[in-house]
Amino acid sequence: MTEVLETDYLIVGAGAAGMAFADALLAHSDASITVVDRRHAPGGHWIDAYPYVRLHQPSAFYGVSSMPLGQDCIDGQGTNAGFYELASADEIRAYYTRVMERHLLPSGRVRYLPSCDHLGAGQVRSRLADRSWDVRVRRKTIDTSYLEGEVPATSPPPFEVDSGVRCVSAGELTRITERPERYVVVGAGKTAVDACLWLLDQGVPPASIRWIKPRESWWLNRRYHQPHSLLPDFLNGTAMQLEAIAQASSIPDLFARLEAQGFFLRVDPGVPATMCRGAIVTEAELTRLREIQDVVRLGRVRRITANDIVLDGGRLPTTTATLHIHCAARGLARPPLRPIFEADRVTVQPFMWSFACYQFAMLGVAEALLASDEEKNKLFPPIAYWDANTDYLSAFLASLANERARSAVPALAQWAKATRLNPLGEIGRYRQHPLTMDAMERIKRFGADAVKNAVQLLRSGGL
């Protein structure tokens, strides 16, 4: 049975991007909205997330503009002590359910189709029932799936696993019933970091953990990504970056300068970091991770047998009593860039450095309030999600290059000043703070030179 539906906007995906976009359309237009998602509840990848995952950025900057997440509390213990709270997976799932059930649906302008596949061209089919819909879209389809990546929770290991080998995902780690002799964590990203920290928190001795890291990563220091009363530190971090970019002789020199000031961090300062994906940690977390001494750097795992772990650069012994934890996946996708705004669709992509929910919501505001797709695309040229070290500089430059143009558009400027998702929206409350005044002076002094030098560093390949 196929039903015909009419809607102004069809949003494909009820994750962070789709929910932020829907919230913005609801607040700034009179449009009707249909949200379709293959998962049974709103929240995107958080529905599949491992139980011990938390936001790596403060809750204050995450979610939709119209509804706060968390209590704006500063943690008093643990590796996030002294910083604003980080929502857990359970809190985020409950939050997005609340947004949908208490805000979007009660408006009468939002229809939600969970557990459904979007087949393209407005064709939607239920995964659970003999139902389908022909959704006739009057304005645009909002595609939040273009950059959807792979996560260990829902992707098989990118290596062969022989019969008899104990290998689980990060989420399955919490459900093991037979204690292994040793643990092998495979991966170098945020999931692997979380798995290592969780094992240590459960009392597993560091000597019982082997960590296989294909690459070393740069991590952002959470100290410089804080809201509210700690915003002066945030602005100081912005000033640090501008000063370092203005003065750097190469991209390696840029990272060295920012590492010396504690803005960028490495688990192992003696190993060159070749990956920068924007994940945020605390110095306390890195101190704990450094307790793990058995770190293997022989490239990617290709196969695990009952006796060996086969890597690009060699073999390691293992046993059937060892638990191998799969934390390796492609992560966020990097397909060819395409215009974000087109006549019949919006393809959600990043356009600036960091704070994804702020970006997603701003795209929704632009779609609602700006008339011309040409104007929107000039203000929001897309960039790829970052991976290599040069991606940090190109993404940061993109933020600088178009921020002035966006701030000259009254509708966007007013929204950015008021939304809770804007990391620096409240900075005016702390303008008399000594750190704020010093940071503002350095931003003015180094801003123009930072833009010029960033362009030069990228043109020269960063060398």
C-alpha positions in Angstrom: 0.0 0.0 0.0 1.5 3.4 -1.1 0.2 6.6 0.5 0.8 10.0 -1.2 2.1 12.7 1.1 2.8 16.3 0.3 5.4 18.3 2.3 7.5 21.4 1.8 10.7 19.8 3.0 11.7 16.1 3.2 14.6 15.6 5.6 16.5 12.4 5.1 18.0 11.4 8.5 17.0 12.2 12.1 20.5 12.5 13.4 22.3 15.6 14.6 22.2 17.3 11.2 18.6 16.5 10.4 17.3 17.5 13.8 19.2 20.8 13.9 18.0 21.6 10.3 14.4 20.7 11.1 14.5 22.8 14.3 15.8 25.8 12.3 13.2 25.5 9.6 10.4 25.2 12.2 11.6 28.4 14.0 12.2 30.5 10.9 9.6 29.5 8.3 6.1 28.3 8.1 7.1 25.2 6.1 5.8 21.7 6.6 8.5 19.1 7.2 8.7 15.3 6.9 11.6 13.5 8.6 12.4 10.0 7.4 15.0 7.8 9.1 16.0 4.2 8.9 16.5 3.9 12.6 13.7 3.4 15.1 14.3 6.6 17.0 15.9 10.0 16.4 19.5 10.5 17.2 21.4 9.1 14.2 24.6 7.2 15.1 23.9 7.8 18.8 21.3 5.0 18.5 24.1 2.6 17.7 26.8 4.0 20.0 28.7 2.0 22.5 27.4 2.4 26.1 30.3 4.3 27.6 30.7 6.9 24.8 30.2 10.6 25.7 30.3 13.8 23.8 33.9 15.0 23.4 32.7 18.6 23.4 30.6 20.3 26.1 26.9 19.5 26.0 26.2 23.3 25.8 27.3 23.4 22.2 25.4 20.3 21.0 21.9 19.5 19.8 19.3 21.8 18.4 19.1 25.6 19.0 15.7 25.7 20.6 16.3 23.1 23.4 19.3 23.0 25.7 21.2 19.8 26.4 22.4 19.1 30.0 22.4 21.2 33.1 25.4 23.4 32.3 27.3 21.9 35.3 31.0 21.7 35.7 32.3 18.2 36.5 33.9 17.8 39.9 35.6 14.5 39.4 37.1 12.2 36.7 39.2 13.1 33.7 36.8 15.9 32.8 37.0 17.6 36.2 37.0 21.4 36.1 35.2 21.4 32.7 31.6 21.6 31.6 29.6 18.3 31.5 29.7 15.9 28.5 26.5 14.2 27.8 26.4 10.4 27.7 24.9 8.3 24.9 21.8 7.6 27.0 21.4 11.4 27.7 21.7 12.2 24.0 19.2 9.6 22.9 16.7 10.8 25.5 17.4 14.4 24.4 16.6 13.8 20.8 13.5 11.8 21.6 12.4 14.8 23.8 13.1 17.2 20.9 11.0 15.2 18.5 8.1 14.4 20.9 7.9 17.7 22.8 9.0 20.2 20.2 8.9 19.2 16.6 5.8 16.9 16.5 3.6 19.1 18.7 4.1 22.0 16.2 1.7 20.2 13.8 4.0 20.9 10.9 6.4 18.0 11.3 5.7 14.4 10.3 8.2 11.7 11.4 8.7 8.3 9.6 11.0 6.2 11.7 12.3 2.7 10.6 11.9 3.7 7.0 14.3 3.7 4.0 14.4 6.6 1.6 14.7 5.0 -1.8 15.3 8.3 -3.7 12.9 10.6 -5.6 10.7 10.9 -2.5 10.0 7.1 -2.3 9.9 5.9 1.3 9.4 2.3 2.4 8.8 1.0 5.9 11.3 -1.6 7.2 8.7 -3.1 9.5 5.3 -2.9 7.9 3.8 -3.3 4.4 3.7 0.4 3.9 5.3 2.9 1.6 4.9 6.6 0.8 5.2 8.7 -2.3 6.4 12.0 -0.7 5.8 14.9 -3.1 8.2 17.6 -2.1 7.2 21.2 -2.8 10.5 22.8 -2.0 13.6 20.7 -1.2 14.9 17.4 0.0 17.5 17.8 2.8 20.1 15.1 2.4 22.0 14.5 5.6 23.3 11.1 4.5 25.9 12.3 1.9 28.7 12.4 4.4 27.6 9.4 6.5 30.5 7.3 7.5 31.3 4.0 9.0 31.5 3.4 12.7 32.8 0.2 14.5 29.4 -0.3 16.1 27.7 -1.0 12.8 30.6 -2.0 10.5 32.4 -5.3 10.4 36.1 -5.2 11.1 38.2 -4.0 8.1 40.4 -7.1 8.5 39.9 -10.9 8.4 39.1 -12.7 11.6 39.7 -16.4 11.7 37.4 -18.9 13.4 38.1 -19.2 17.1 39.4 -15.7 17.5 37.7 -13.6 20.1 37.0 -10.2 18.4 34.3 -7.8 19.5 33.2 -4.2 18.7 33.7 -1.5 21.3 30.0 -1.8 22.4 30.2 -5.6 22.8 33.1 -5.1 25.2 30.6 -4.2 27.9 28.8 -7.5 27.6 31.6 -10.0 27.8 31.1 -12.7 30.4 34.5 -14.5 30.4 37.5 -12.5 31.4 40.3 -12.6 28.8 43.9 -13.0 29.6 44.8 -9.9 27.6 43.1 -7.1 25.5 44.1 -5.9 22.1 42.6 -2.5 21.0 42.7 -2.0 17.3 42.4 1.6 16.1 43.8 5.0 16.7 40.7 7.2 16.8 38.2 8.4 19.3 36.5 4.9 19.7 39.9 3.3 20.5 40.7 6.1 23.0 37.3 5.5 24.7 37.8 1.8 24.8 41.2 2.1 26.4 40.0 4.6 29.0 37.0 2.4 29.8 39.1 -0.6 30.4 41.4 1.4 32.6 38.4 2.7 34.5 37.2 -0.9 35.1 40.5 -1.7 36.8 42.2 -3.5 33.9 46.0 -3.2 34.5 47.7 -1.2 31.7 50.1 -4.1 31.2 47.1 -6.2 30.1 46.3 -3.9 27.2 48.0 -3.9 23.8 47.1 -0.9 21.6 47.6 -1.2 17.9 47.7 2.3 16.3 48.1 2.6 12.6 48.6 6.4 13.0 49.3 8.9 15.7 46.6 11.6 16.0 46.5 15.2 17.0 43.8 15.9 19.7 42.3 19.3 20.6 42.6 20.3 24.3 39.2 20.5 25.9 40.5 23.4 28.0 40.1 25.7 25.0 36.6 24.5 24.0 34.5 25.5 27.0 31.3 27.6 27.3 29.9 30.1 29.8 32.3 31.1 32.6 35.2 29.5 30.8 34.7 31.3 27.5 37.7 33.5 28.0 39.8 30.4 27.7 38.0 29.5 24.5 38.8 33.0 23.0 42.3 32.6 24.2 42.5 29.4 22.1 41.3 31.3 19.1 44.0 33.9 19.6 46.6 31.2 20.0 45.6 29.7 16.6 45.7 33.0 14.8 49.1 34.0 16.2 50.6 30.6 15.4 49.2 30.6 11.9 50.5 34.1 11.3 54.0 33.2 12.5 54.4 29.6 11.3 57.0 28.8 8.6 55.3 25.5 7.7 52.4 23.3 8.8 54.8 21.1 11.0 56.0 24.4 12.6 52.3 25.4 13.1 51.5 22.2 15.0 54.7 22.5 17.0 53.8 26.0 18.1 50.2 25.0 19.1 51.5 21.9 20.8 54.0 24.0 22.8 51.1 26.1 24.1 48.9 23.1 24.9 46.3 23.7 22.3 47.1 20.5 20.3 47.9 17.3 22.2 49.5 14.0 21.4 49.3 10.8 23.3 53.0 10.1 22.4 54.9 13.4 21.8 57.8 11.3 20.4 55.8 10.0 17.5 54.8 12.2 14.5 51.1 12.8 14.3 49.7 12.5 10.8 46.0 12.7 11.5 43.8 15.6 12.7 40.1 14.9 12.9 39.1 17.5 15.4 38.4 15.2 18.4 38.7 16.8 21.8 40.3 15.3 24.9 41.6 16.5 28.3 45.2 16.4 29.5 44.0 14.1 32.2 42.8 11.6 29.7 46.1 11.6 27.9 47.9 11.0 31.2 45.8 7.9 31.7 46.3 6.7 28.1 50.1 7.0 28.5 49.9 4.3 31.2 49.5 1.8 28.3 53.1 1.0 27.3 52.4 -1.9 24.8 51.7 0.3 21.7 52.2 -1.3 18.3 53.0 0.8 15.2 53.2 -1.6 12.3 50.4 -0.2 10.2 46.9 -1.6 9.8 45.7 -5.0 10.9 45.0 -7.3 7.9 44.1 -10.5 9.6 43.9 -12.1 13.0 44.4 -15.8 13.3 44.4 -18.0 16.4 48.1 -17.4 16.8 49.0 -14.2 14.9 48.0 -10.7 14.2 49.1 -9.9 10.7 49.8 -6.2 10.0 51.2 -4.2 7.1 54.6 -4.2 8.8 54.9 -7.6 10.4 53.2 -10.2 12.7 52.5 -10.3 16.4 51.7 -13.3 18.5 48.2 -13.7 20.0 46.1 -16.4 21.6 42.5 -17.5 21.7 42.4 -16.3 25.3 43.0 -12.7 24.1 40.1 -10.4 23.4 40.6 -8.2 20.3 38.5 -5.0 20.3 37.6 -3.7 16.9 37.7 0.1 16.9 38.8 0.6 13.3 36.4 2.0 10.7 36.5 4.6 8.0 34.8 7.2 10.1 33.2 10.2 8.3 33.1 10.0 4.6 35.0 12.3 2.2 33.0 12.1 -1.1 33.5 14.8 -3.8 32.2 18.2 -2.7 29.0 19.5 -4.3 27.1 22.7 -3.8 25.2 22.6 -0.5 22.2 24.5 -1.9 20.5 23.4 -5.2 17.1 24.0 -6.7 15.5 20.9 -5.3 17.9 19.7 -2.5 20.3 20.7 0.3 23.3 18.4 0.6 24.5 18.9 4.2 28.3 19.3 4.4 30.7 21.2 6.7 31.7 24.7 5.8 33.9 25.7 8.7 36.1 24.3 11.4 34.5 22.3 14.2 31.1 22.5 16.1 28.9 20.6 13.7 25.5 21.3 15.3 26.1 25.1 14.9 26.9 24.5 11.3 23.9 22.3 10.6 21.5 24.7 12.3 22.9 27.7 10.4 22.3 25.9 7.1 18.7 25.5 8.1 18.4 29.2 9.0 20.0 30.2 5.7 17.5 28.0 3.8 14.6 29.5 5.6 15.6 33.2 5.5 17.8 33.7 2.4 16.1 33.9 -1.0 18.8 32.9 -3.5 20.6 29.6 -3.7 23.4 31.5 -5.4 23.8 33.8 -2.4 23.7 30.9 0.0 26.4 29.0 -1.8 28.6 32.0 -1.8 28.2 32.2 2.0 28.5 28.5 2.6 31.1 26.9 0.3 31.6 23.3 1.5 34.8 21.7 2.8 35.7 18.1 3.3 35.8 16.6 6.8 39.4 16.8 8.0 41.8 13.9 8.3 45.4 14.9 7.3 47.2 17.7 9.1 46.7 20.1 6.2 43.0 19.7 6.6 43.1 21.5 9.9 44.6 24.6 8.3 42.3 24.6 5.2 39.2 24.1 7.4 40.3 26.9 9.8 41.0 29.2 6.8 37.5 28.4 5.4 36.0 29.6 8.7 37.9 32.8 8.6 37.3 33.5 4.9 33.5 33.4 5.0 32.7 34.5 8.6 32.9 38.2 7.7 30.6 37.7 4.8 28.0 35.8 6.9 28.2 38.3 9.7 27.3 41.0 7.1 23.9 39.3 6.5 21.6 40.7 9.2 19.4 37.5 9.5 22.4 35.2 10.0 24.2 37.6 12.3 21.2 38.1 14.6 20.6 34.3 14.8 24.3 33.6 15.4 24.4 36.1 18.2 21.4 34.6 19.9 21.7 30.8 19.4 23.1 28.7 22.2 25.0 26.6 19.6 27.4 29.4 18.8 30.5 28.7 20.8 31.3 32.4 21.3 27.8 33.8 21.4 28.1 34.8 25.0 31.6 36.3 24.9 30.2 39.8 25.3 29.3 38.9 29.0 33.1 38.4 29.6 34.5 41.3 27.6 36.1 42.8 30.8 37.9 39.6 31.7 41.6 40.1 31.5 42.1 37.0 29.3 39.3 38.2 27.0 40.8 41.6 26.5 44.3 40.1 25.9 42.8 37.6 23.4 40.9 40.3 21.5 44.0 42.4 21.2 45.9 39.4 19.7 43.1 38.5 17.4 43.1 42.0 15.9 46.9 42.0 15.7 47.3 38.6 14.0 44.1 38.0 12.2 44.9 39.5 8.8 48.4 38.0 8.8 47.0 34.6 9.7 44.8 34.6 6.6 47.6 35.6 4.3 50.1 33.1 5.8 47.5 30.3 5.8 47.0 30.8 2.1 50.8 30.7 1.5 51.3 27.6 3.6 48.6 25.7 1.8 49.9 26.8 -1.6 53.4 25.6 -0.7 52.0 22.3 0.5 52.7 23.2 4.1 56.5 22.5 3.8 
